[in-house]
């Protein structure tokens, strides 16, 4: 498999976690978002969205959108699982994942921040305030869900799809100096995840294009 991704892309980070957790080998192909490589015709021919991550399978088929990619990996390589066996558990994990992937991340990804600055002429202070506002709002909701059910990770005592989404979001929140106080369960889950080798191997600092 080939993974087109960018070391700081939280969506790419999610897929790297899933691949590492399942012990799946893949070729790392960097797409430098900061340089606009995702807008070049060569990548556009691979991805209609012009976004990372993109996973190219051994037979040449290409998958886009991190959540769809991770669920594909979980269905085709079910051990260790990233979704619970019971329907209610799967619904809870997907809901937690979507707090990050659907509520926080779309408002704060790189192209949105660039649009705020370049097109709407928003200053850095206002841009950072925008970022921190939506991160905090989403993580407070995440914390409330975690407080209602015990477990080492977001759902139970093994990582799930929700943790694949949460960890990259916390990385980005720390990079933007967001307020993470008052989120004890969320941060405890983050720490538990980062104690695992699979999460460590997937983090941005371990990527081959980290200095690019």
N, C-alpha and C positions, 0 to 999 in steps of 0.2 A: 504493500500500500504506500501511497505517497500523500503526505499532508502539506498542502499549501497553507502557510500561516505566517504570523508575525509575532515576535516574542512578547510584545506588550498588548496584543489583542486579547481581551478577556475571553472572547468567544473561542479563539484558538486555544487558549489556556485550558478551557473546559474540556476540549477534545483531547488535548495532550494528557490530561489527568486520566480520562477514561481509557485511553490507549495504554498508558503506563499501569493503571490499576489492573487491567486485564492481561498484561504482559505481552502485548501485541507489537511486533516489530513494524516500523514504518520509516520511510525516507522523509527527512525534514527538508522542505523546500520553502525558503523564506520569500515573503512578498513584503517589501519595505513600504508600509503604508505612509510613513512620514515623508517619503520621496515620491509618493503618488504612483507607485508601480502597479497598484490595483486598477488604475485607470488606463493602463497601456493596452493596446489591441491584443497583444499576446495573451494577457490574462483574461481579457474580455471574451476571448474565444473559448475559454474554459468555463467561465462563470457568468451567467446572465446577470447576476446581482453585482458583479465586480467587487465582491467582498470575500474576506477570509473568515473562517476556515473553509477549505475545499478538500475533501478526501477522495482521492482517486483509487479505486479498487484494483485488484490484480487483473481483472478482466477489462479494465479501461473505463468502466462506468464511474461517473463522478457524482458525489453527494455534496450538497451544500446545506447550510444552516446547522449550527452546532447542536441544537436539541435533537434534530432529526438524525444527525450523524451518530450521536451518542446512543439513541434508542436503537438505531440499526446495529451498532456494535454490541449492544446488550442482547439483542435478539439472535444475532449470529454467533456470538461468543458469550453464552449465558453465565459462565462462571469466571470470576465471582460476580454475582448480580449487582446491578446498579438500580434496580427497581424491586420493590417488595413483591412477594408472591400473591398477597391478597389485594383485591380491588380497592378497598378503602385506603390501604397503605400506599398503593401506587398513586391514587388521586392526591393524597397528602404530599407525597414527594414531588409530584409534578406541580402542585400548587406552590410549594416552596421554591422550586426551581424557577417558576414563572414570575415570582415576585422579583427575582433578580433579572431574568432574561427578558421579561415583558414589561416590567414596571420601572426598573432602575436603569438598566443598560441602554435601552433605545434613546432615552433622553440625554445620555451623557457620553455616547461614543464619539470617536474622533471626528467623524464627518459632521455631527451635530455641533460640536464645540467650534469647529472651523467655520461653520455657517454662521454661528452667533457672532464670531469675531470678524470674519471677512465680508459677510453680506449684510448683517444687521448692525455692524459697527459697535458691538458690545465690548466694553473695556474688560481688561483682565480681572479686575475685582468683581465685576458683575458676573462674568463668566464663571469664575470660581465659586461665587455665591450660588449660582444656578446649580452647579455640579453638586456642591455640598448639600443643598436643600433636598434634592431628589434622592441622593444616597441615604441621607439620614431618615427621610420619610419611609423609604422602602425597608431599611434595616430595622427600624422600630417595629414595623409590621412583622418582619421575620422573627424578631426577638419574641414578640407576643405569641407567635405560633410555637416556638421552641419551649417557652415557659409552660405551655399547656400539656407538654408530653415529655417525660424524661428520656435520657439516652445520651450516649457519648457523642454521637454524631447528630446530624439534623433529623434523622429518623432511625432510632434504634442504635445498635452498637456496631454498625458497619457502614462505611461510606455509601452514599447513593448519588443519583443524579443531582439532587439538591446540593450536595457538598461540592460536586464538580462546578456548580454555578457560584456558590457562595465564596469559595476560596479566591478565585480571580477578582471578584468584586471587592473583597477586603484588601487585596493587594493594591488595587487601584485607589480605594478610599485612603489607604495609608499614603500612597504617592501624592495624593492631592490634599493631604493633611486634614482629612475630614474628622469630625468629632465622633469617636467610637466609644466614648464613655457611656456607662449605663446600659451596656449591651452584654451582660455577663455570659449568658448562655451562647449567644452568637460567637463571641470571642473564644469561649472555651471549645466550641466545636471547631473553629478555625485552628486553634492550637493543636487539637487532637489530630486533625487532618495533616497539618504540617509536620507532625512527628512521624508520619508514614513515608517510607522511601519513595513510593510511587508519586506522591504529591511533591516531594522534594525534587525528583527528577524532571517533573513537568514545569517547574516554576521558571519565570523569565530569565533569571540569572544562570540557569542551566542550559539555555538555548544557544545554539551555535551562532546566531546572528545578534546576540545581545550587544555587541560593541559596534554593530554596523550602523 
